[in-house]
Amino acid sequence: MRSVPRSLRDNSGTTVVEFAMVCPPFIAMVVGTLYMCLLFYGVSSLQFAVEDAARCASVNTTVCTDSATTVTYAQSRYKAASVLNATFASTSPACGHSVTATANYVFNFGVKKVTFPVSTAACYP
């Protein structure tokens, strides 16, 4: 060990270097996990609102009397409006009463934004 200079044997700064290497990917993973959780919350809330509105149009005809009131009902049941800005539509196809919703979810990576289209539909006889 005498041939190795003293400065090469000193390992007092290795913790800082390891932290600098591990911290950015870890933070990116945590932020990405949060974005994915928000996406799943928005999609499940959207699906619930669409199913509930289709059921209302078929069963509860005093509240959901026509297409406009069904869409208003779906918007009132949708709880993730701050996550996904959704557009609802109501029709009456052969399967019964159908409600559809579409939205775009934006992943903001800081340097680039990626948009994911989200759509769901429910038909209740």
Secondary structure as GFF3:
##gff-version 3
##sequence-region A 1 125
A	DSSP	alpha_helix	6	9	.	.	.	ID=ss1
A	DSSP	alpha_helix	14	59	.	.	.	ID=ss2
A	DSSP	alpha_helix	67	77	.	.	.	ID=ss3
A	DSSP	beta_strand	87	91	.	.	.	ID=ss4
A	DSSP	beta_strand	97	108	.	.	.	ID=ss5
A	DSSP	beta_strand	113	124	.	.	.	ID=ss6
###
